[in-house]
């Protein structure tokens, strides 16, 4: 019962799963930061266009 848990392939599989989880977490954090920056830039551009009178 304990032997499959301590075999090399199971340990490698667990390490691969942990590494994949870490990569996903980092990717999501980068995507959130990028989305916030794009949103801020879009808001500034829209405010500028509204001020100039191109829209509205």
N, C-alpha and C positions, 0 to 999 in steps of 0.2 A: 504494500500500500504506500509506503514512503519511498520506495525505490523509483517509481516514475517521477516523483517530484524532485528528486535529487539527481536525475540523469542529466547529462550535458545538454541534450536537445531541449529539455524543458526549461533549464536555466537560461539558455540562449534565447528561447522564445519569450520568456518573461522579460529579459533585458531589452529585447527588440520592441516589445510592447511598451515598456517604460520610455524608451528613446522616442518612439512614435508619438506618445502622449506629450512629451516635452516639445517636440517639433510642432505639434498642433497648437499647443498653448502659445508658443512664441509667434507662430504665424497669425493666430487670432489677435494677439496683442498688437502686432505690427499693422494688421488690417484695420483695427479700431482706430489707432493713431492716424493712419492715412485717411480714413473716412472723416475724422474730425477736421483734419486740415483742409480737405477738399470742401467740406461744408462751410468752413469759415471763409475760404477764398470765394466760394460761390455767393455767400451772403454779401461780402464786400463788393463783388462785381455787380450784383443786382442792385445794391444800394447806390452805387455809382451811376449805373444806367438810369435808375429812377430819378436821381438828383439832376442828371443832365437832361432828362426828359425823353429819353429814347423809349422807355416803357412807362406805362401809367398814364 
